[in-house]
Amino acid sequence: MSYLEYNTKYVPTGLRKILHLNWPIIMLLIAVASAGFLMLYSVAGGSTTPWAEPQFKRFILGICLMLVVAMVPIWFWRNMAFVAYGGSLLLLLGVEFFGEVRMGAQRWIDLGFMRLQPSELTKITLVMFLAAYYDWLPNKKTSHPLWVALPVLFILAPTMLVLSQPDLGTALLLLFGGATVMFLAGVHWAYFGTVVSLGVGAIVAVFQSRGTTWQLLKDYQYRRIDTFLDPANDPLGAGYHITQAKIALGSGGWTGRGFMQGTQSRLNFLPEKHTDFIFTTLAEEFGFVGAITLLTLYLLIVFFCVASALSNRDRFAALLTLGIATTFFLFFAVNMAMVTGLAPVVGVPLPLVSYGGSAMLVLLVAFGLVQSAHVHRPR
């Protein structure tokens, strides 16, 4: 029995759970969110409205939700996994019929008090469901073709619904997040090797077919690929976003131009400066030092999640924690790769920093599940 467990033996259960929370993760989440408040204040020209103040209120609500979720035993969330997954699928179907269209995409449902983006919720419920599935499935059946096909269908169902919105970035996160849980659960590597080989073959075929009678993509789609590979081909059109982002990144240098001194964001050259491209604003104002500091905070959150999962002897809790850690990693990795020109612009926000209610609340609830797994792990 550890010193903490010994000295909290006679403490009321609720208080004991609070003491057993993974406090390093909570402190790191607050640090990252604080950086977000600071940047939203900056891009608004030194005002808490219209972005910083609402974001702060959502964060406080999200932290409260995280603590409530953390206090609930992990077995309850295991039993609720199917309900959560089914509910998220129904919400995605609801988007198809009753969704609100914004900027050419149909991704939101207006609940009156907030606009919910069900695809954000699905990222977490899919991980919950797959973790519960592999907790139920005997280890000897993990790599059997039938029992591999079922989770693939569970992954593809929400992915196709999200892709139709259209939301390529979130669809890719669902695919990679689900595949990661399958891999961690012990599905044989040959399945993943086959998928990767087919993917590489498809990419080669797409490029080889260009200009032939069996061309696989439309001409405008090839032009988009050309713009990604060389944004200078269309600096005022399709390549505008990434071109301006690179200018902001480069002008920050080592230590940045200074807080609220970023010309790209202040003069509105930088697109979506408060959402998808907020990382470039931070890099312009605080330079390489600020960017690497934020990246370090993100990686520390992932590290403490992985450490918690490895110390957890409950299979569902460990898979859930690792799945959420992977999804969180993909969040910031894809966004940073996108705004630095290493990946196509697919519209993935920077977690806890970009402005947005659904993404922040869902992410904090997800970390509530991580806390529940940590607090209620076998001792």
Residue, then its C-alpha position, 0 to 999 in steps of 0.5 A: m500500500s502506497y503512502l497516499e493510500y495508507n493516509t487516505k484509508y479513512v478519508p470519505t470516498g469522494l475526497r479520496k477519489i479527488l486525491h487520486l486524480n491524475w493531477p499532472i494531466i489536469m495541470l497540463l490541460i489548464a496550461v494548454a488552455s491558458a495559452g489558448f485564452l491568451m492567443l484568442y485575446s491577442v487575435a481579437g485585438g486585445s479584447t476578451t470578446p468575441w472569443a476568449e471569454p466564451q472559451f474560458k466559460r466553456f473550459i470551466l464547464g468542461i473541467c466541471l464535467m471532467l471531474v463529474v465523469a472522473m468520479v463515476p466508476i469505470w465499469f459504468w462507462r464500460n456498460m454505457a459504451f454501446v449506448a454512447y456509440g449508438g447515440s453518436l451514430l443517431l446524432l450523425l444521422g440527424v445531421e444528415f437531415f436536420g444539420e445546420v450548414r456553415m461555410g459549405a459544410q453540414r456538420w452541426i445540430d442547433l440545440g438552442f443553448m449551443r451548436l453541437q458537432p456530433s463528429e467530435l463526440t464520435k471520436i470518443t464514443l468510437v474509442m469507448f465502444l472498441a475498448a469495451y468490445y475488446d474487453w469482452l472479446p477473448n484474446k484468442k479471437t482477436s485476430h480471427p477474420l470474423w471478429v476483425a471484420l466487425p470492428v472495421l464495420f463499427i469504424l466505417a459506419p461513422t466515418m462514412l457519415v462524417l465524410s459525407q458532411p464533408d469533413l475529411g479531417t475528422a473522418l481520417l481521425l476516426l479511421f486512425g483512432g479506431a485502427t490504433v485501438m485495434f492494434l493495441a488490442g492485439v489484432h495481428w499486424a498482417y491486417f494492418g500491413t495489407v491495408v497499408s500496402l493497398g493504400v500505397g498501391a492506390i496512391v501510386a495508381v492515382f498518380q500513374s493514371r494522370g493524363t491517361t484514358w483511365q484517369l482516377l481523379k478529376d483534373y481539379q482534384y489533381r490541381r489540389i494535389d499540385t497546390f499541396l505539393d507546391p502552394a506557390n502554384d496558386p498563391l492567391g487561390a488554393g495555396y493562399h492559406i498555407t502560404q500566409a501560414k508559412i509567412a507567419l511561422g517564419s517571421g516569428g523567428w526564435t523568440g517571436r515578434g512579441f505578444m499582440q505584435g503579429t502582423q499576419s494576424r493583426l492585419n488579417f492576412l492569416p485565415e481562420k486565425h482563431t480556429d484552425f490556424i491559431f498555432t501560426t499566430l502563436a508561433e509568430e508572436f512567441g517564435f520557435v520557443g513558444a511553439i516548442t513549449l506548447l508541443t512539449l505540453y501536449l506531449l507531456i499530456v500524452f506521456f502521463c496518459v500512456a503511463s497511467a494506461l500501462s499501470n492499469r490492469d483493467r483491459f477496458a480502462a487501459l485500452l480506453t486511456l491509450g485510445i484517447a491519448t492517441t486521438f488527442f495526439l492525432f488532433f494536435a499532430v494533424n493540425m500542426a502538420m497542416v499549418t506547417g505544410l506537411a499535410p493538406v489543409v483538412g480543417v482539424p482544430l488545435p485541441l484546447v487552443s482553437y476556438g470552439g465549444s464542441a471540441m473543447l467540451v468533448l475533449l475534457v469529457a474524454f479526459g474525464l474518462v481517463q481520470s475515471a480509469h486512473v482513479h478506479r484502477p485495480r490497486 
